[in-house]
Amino acid sequence: MQRVREIKSELEITAIRETCTLAARAFDAVPAIVAAERNLDAIFRSFQGALLEAGADWVSYTAGGAGPGGYGDVISPALPVPVRRGDVLMLDTGAVKNGYFCDFDRNFSIGPPDDDTRRAQTALYEATEVALNRLRPGMTARDAHRLLTCALSERGATPGGGRLGHGLGITLTEWPSFTDRDTTLLHENMVLTLEPSVEIAPGRILVHEEDIVLRADGPELLTERAPFDLPEIEI
């Protein structure tokens, strides 16, 4: 069953693309949300509401974080603490439409980002571009992990630990898992996430995530590509 679920039909791919599209509309609303709701927990709740207003059937997963120049992790509950100038805010969603998930994040700088954060953002963007240009069917999940980690290291960044992507479909996380141990072959029409992360300093990370479908000639984005520069929100 796991092997069957890894490869998606065109109808499934279309469904996932539609979920990504509605989530992108909710991400577009984040600057207005931050202007109205300064506390992180309130921002999370309003973002969930924006996803539903954009057309999601339900929102099973909202994660993220905020902190000076980066964040400590992306899985802790949102606390009733204000975002401040100099923070990076990250929101990550697993919204569902017609039974199919999206799973991607977006980062926002509250005011101008510092130089370390800019360099981390550039490394993440360019490492994702490497994967978008080079990933092919017949490679393994481990090869995808290596592509991303090497691209980050070549740009002077410290790759984050853990997996750097995974399968996606009727559950938020499916096989394969982009780690240095997963030898699962990548096939045409797998829907996958690219999720590189970097450690900027101890306790300070940045994570970037896009959703793709792997075609015969390489990845096709299902998400609208994040901008090269961190979007800035003035408060």
C-alpha positions in Angstrom: 0.0 0.0 0.0 2.8 2.4 0.8 4.4 1.8 -2.6 1.1 2.4 -4.4 0.4 5.7 -2.5 3.8 7.1 -3.4 2.9 7.6 -7.0 0.0 9.9 -7.7 -2.5 10.1 -10.6 -3.0 13.3 -12.5 -6.3 13.8 -10.6 -4.5 13.5 -7.3 -1.8 15.9 -8.5 -4.4 18.4 -9.5 -6.1 18.1 -6.1 -2.8 18.8 -4.3 -2.1 21.8 -6.5 -5.5 23.3 -5.7 -4.8 22.9 -2.0 -1.4 24.7 -2.5 -3.1 27.5 -4.4 -5.6 28.2 -1.6 -2.9 28.1 1.0 -1.0 30.7 -1.0 -3.9 33.0 -0.7 -3.9 32.6 3.1 -0.1 33.4 3.1 -0.8 36.6 1.1 -3.0 37.7 4.1 -0.2 37.3 6.7 1.0 41.0 6.6 -2.5 42.2 7.4 -2.9 39.5 10.1 0.3 40.6 11.8 -0.9 44.3 11.6 -4.0 43.3 13.4 -2.7 40.6 15.8 0.7 41.1 17.3 0.8 38.0 19.5 2.1 34.8 18.0 -0.9 32.6 19.2 -3.4 35.1 17.7 -1.5 35.2 14.4 -1.7 31.4 14.3 -5.4 31.4 14.9 -6.0 34.1 12.3 -3.9 32.3 9.8 -6.0 29.1 10.3 -9.1 31.2 9.7 -7.6 32.7 6.5 -7.0 29.1 5.2 -10.6 28.2 5.8 -11.8 31.4 4.2 -9.6 30.7 1.2 -11.4 27.4 0.7 -9.7 24.7 2.9 -12.1 22.0 4.1 -10.1 21.8 7.3 -6.7 22.7 8.8 -5.1 19.7 10.6 -1.7 21.3 11.1 -0.3 24.7 11.7 3.2 25.1 12.9 5.9 27.7 12.9 7.8 30.0 15.2 9.2 33.5 15.6 12.4 34.9 17.1 15.2 37.4 16.6 16.8 36.6 13.2 15.3 33.1 13.2 13.5 30.7 15.4 14.3 27.9 17.8 12.1 25.2 16.4 9.0 24.7 14.2 6.9 22.3 16.3 6.3 24.1 19.6 2.8 25.5 20.3 2.4 29.2 19.6 2.7 31.2 22.8 0.9 34.4 23.7 4.0 36.5 23.1 4.3 39.5 20.7 6.3 39.4 17.5 8.9 42.2 17.5 10.9 44.1 15.0 13.9 42.0 14.1 12.0 38.7 14.4 11.6 36.2 11.6 8.1 34.8 11.6 7.5 31.4 10.0 4.1 29.7 9.3 3.8 26.2 8.0 0.5 24.6 7.1 -1.0 21.2 6.3 -4.4 22.4 5.0 -6.7 19.9 3.3 -9.0 20.3 0.3 -11.0 17.4 -1.2 -9.0 15.0 1.0 -5.5 16.1 -0.1 -2.9 18.0 1.8 -0.5 20.8 1.0 2.6 21.1 3.2 4.7 24.2 2.8 5.9 27.2 4.8 6.7 30.9 4.3 9.1 33.1 6.2 8.5 36.8 7.0 10.9 39.3 8.4 9.5 41.8 10.9 11.3 44.8 9.7 14.6 44.4 7.7 16.4 41.1 8.3 20.0 41.1 9.6 22.9 40.0 7.5 23.1 36.5 8.9 19.4 36.0 8.2 19.8 37.3 4.6 22.7 34.9 4.0 20.7 32.0 5.4 17.7 32.9 3.2 19.9 33.1 0.1 21.5 29.7 0.8 18.0 28.1 1.3 16.6 29.6 -1.9 19.6 28.6 -4.0 19.8 25.1 -2.5 16.1 24.6 -3.4 16.9 25.8 -6.9 19.6 23.1 -7.1 17.1 20.4 -6.2 14.6 21.8 -8.7 17.2 21.7 -11.5 18.8 18.4 -10.7 16.3 16.0 -9.0 15.2 13.2 -11.4 13.4 9.9 -11.3 15.8 7.0 -10.6 17.6 9.0 -7.9 17.0 8.0 -4.2 15.6 9.9 -1.3 19.2 9.9 0.1 20.4 11.5 -3.2 17.8 14.3 -2.6 19.1 14.8 0.9 22.7 14.9 -0.4 21.8 17.5 -3.1 20.3 19.8 -0.5 23.0 19.4 2.2 25.8 19.8 -0.3 24.2 22.9 -1.9 23.8 24.5 1.5 27.4 23.7 2.6 28.8 25.0 -0.7 27.2 28.3 0.2 28.7 28.5 3.6 25.6 27.5 5.5 25.2 24.8 8.2 22.6 22.3 7.1 19.9 21.6 9.7 19.6 18.1 11.1 16.7 15.7 10.4 14.9 15.1 7.1 14.9 17.7 4.4 11.7 16.6 2.6 9.1 13.8 2.3 6.1 12.5 0.4 2.7 14.2 0.5 -0.8 13.2 -0.4 -3.8 12.0 1.6 -1.7 12.4 4.7 0.5 15.2 5.6 3.6 13.0 5.6 4.1 10.0 3.4 7.1 8.1 2.2 9.8 8.6 1.2 11.8 10.6 3.7 14.7 12.8 2.6 17.4 11.6 5.0 20.9 10.2 4.6 19.6 6.7 5.2 16.5 6.4 3.0 17.3 4.5 -0.2 13.8 4.6 -1.6 13.8 5.1 -5.4 12.2 8.3 -6.6 9.6 7.7 -9.4 7.8 9.9 -11.9 4.6 11.4 -10.4 5.7 11.3 -6.8 4.5 14.4 -4.9 7.2 15.5 -2.6 8.3 18.4 -0.4 11.7 20.1 -0.6 12.5 21.3 3.0 16.0 22.5 3.5 16.9 24.1 6.8 20.0 25.9 8.1 21.3 26.6 11.6 22.2 30.2 11.8 23.5 30.0 15.4 22.8 27.7 18.3 19.0 27.8 18.9 18.4 29.8 15.7 17.3 28.2 12.5 15.6 29.0 9.2 13.5 26.5 7.2 12.2 26.7 3.6 9.6 24.4 2.1 8.1 23.9 -1.3 5.8 21.2 -2.8 6.6 19.5 -6.1 5.6 16.7 -8.4 8.5 14.8 -9.9 8.2 14.5 -13.7 10.3 12.6 -16.1 12.4 15.7 -16.8 12.5 17.0 -13.2 10.4 18.7 -10.6 7.3 20.7 -11.3 6.4 23.2 -8.6 2.9 22.8 -7.1 3.4 25.8 -4.8 4.0 29.3 -6.1 7.7 29.8 -5.6 8.6 31.8 -2.5 10.4 35.1 -3.2 14.2 35.2 -3.2 14.3 37.9 -0.6 12.4 37.6 2.7 9.2 39.5 2.6 9.3 42.4 5.2 6.4 43.3 7.4 6.5 46.7 9.1 5.0 47.1 12.5 
